[in-house]
Amino acid sequence: MAILGELDRAGLLNADEPTVHSATLREALQRWDIGQTRSESVQRFYRAAPGGVPTQVAFSQDRRWGELDLDRSRVLFVTRTTLSPRTAASLFSRAIWPRTDAS
């Protein structure tokens, strides 16, 4: 939802279309996009942290991160640009598998 929220803020989505779980994508973003939600339960949901213990009951751990990482400065968002499939694939692969000093 955070990515869809960024695309919506850039004007690249028709958020008035219906979705499976909400009347419109806009409604879903208002609730689930961490960049705009005011819901404490949604913020708590996104702070779920690794439990570190085996369990047989789904969602049974209750560990949470202290705060959400809302820093988007190191995230690549390509907006309002027409890219060739090759360029888009190159940008995507670098965003997913960034080079490090070791590579």
C-alpha positions in Angstrom: 0.0 0.0 0.0 2.9 2.4 0.6 4.0 2.0 -3.0 0.5 2.5 -4.3 0.2 5.5 -2.0 3.3 7.0 -3.6 2.0 6.4 -7.1 -1.3 8.0 -6.1 0.4 11.1 -4.8 2.3 11.3 -8.1 -1.0 11.3 -9.9 -0.3 7.9 -11.6 -3.3 5.9 -10.3 -7.0 6.1 -10.8 -7.8 5.6 -7.2 -11.6 5.9 -7.7 -11.8 2.3 -9.1 -13.3 -0.4 -6.9 -11.1 -3.0 -5.2 -11.8 -6.4 -3.7 -11.6 -5.3 -0.1 -12.7 -1.6 -0.3 -15.3 0.4 -2.2 -12.4 2.2 -4.0 -8.6 2.2 -4.1 -8.7 5.7 -2.5 -10.7 4.3 0.5 -8.1 1.5 0.8 -5.2 3.9 0.7 -6.8 6.2 3.3 -6.9 3.2 5.6 -3.8 1.2 4.7 -1.2 3.6 3.2 1.1 4.3 6.1 2.0 7.7 4.6 -1.6 8.9 5.3 -3.4 6.7 7.8 -4.3 7.9 11.2 -5.4 4.5 12.4 -3.4 3.3 15.4 -4.4 -0.3 14.7 -3.0 -0.1 11.2 0.2 1.5 12.5 0.5 -1.2 15.1 -0.1 -3.8 12.4 2.8 -2.5 10.3 5.1 -2.5 13.4 5.0 -6.3 13.6 8.5 -7.6 14.3 10.0 -11.0 14.0 9.0 -13.2 16.9 12.2 -15.2 16.8 10.5 -18.3 18.2 8.8 -21.2 16.4 5.1 -21.3 16.6 2.2 -23.4 15.4 -0.3 -20.7 15.6 -0.3 -18.1 12.9 0.0 -14.4 14.1 0.4 -15.5 17.7 3.6 -13.5 18.5 3.1 -10.0 19.8 6.5 -8.4 19.3 6.5 -5.0 17.7 9.2 -2.5 16.4 9.3 0.7 18.4 8.5 2.9 15.4 7.9 2.7 11.7 10.5 3.4 9.1 8.9 6.2 7.1 12.2 7.5 5.5 11.7 7.3 1.8 15.0 9.0 0.9 16.7 5.7 -0.1 13.7 4.3 -2.0 13.6 4.5 -5.8 10.4 5.9 -7.2 10.2 6.5 -10.9 7.3 8.8 -11.6 5.8 10.6 -14.6 8.4 9.1 -16.9 7.9 6.9 -19.9 10.6 4.2 -19.8 11.5 1.5 -22.2 11.0 -2.0 -20.9 14.8 -2.4 -20.8 15.4 0.8 -18.8 12.6 -0.1 -16.4 14.0 -3.6 -15.9 17.5 -2.1 -15.3 16.2 0.4 -12.7 14.1 -2.3 -11.0 17.0 -4.7 -10.8 19.2 -2.0 -9.3 16.5 -1.1 -6.8 16.0 -4.7 -5.7 19.6 -5.8 -5.8 21.7 -2.6 -5.2 25.4 -2.8 -5.7 27.6 -2.6 -2.6 31.3 -2.0 -2.2 31.7 -5.8 -2.1 30.1 -6.4 -5.5 
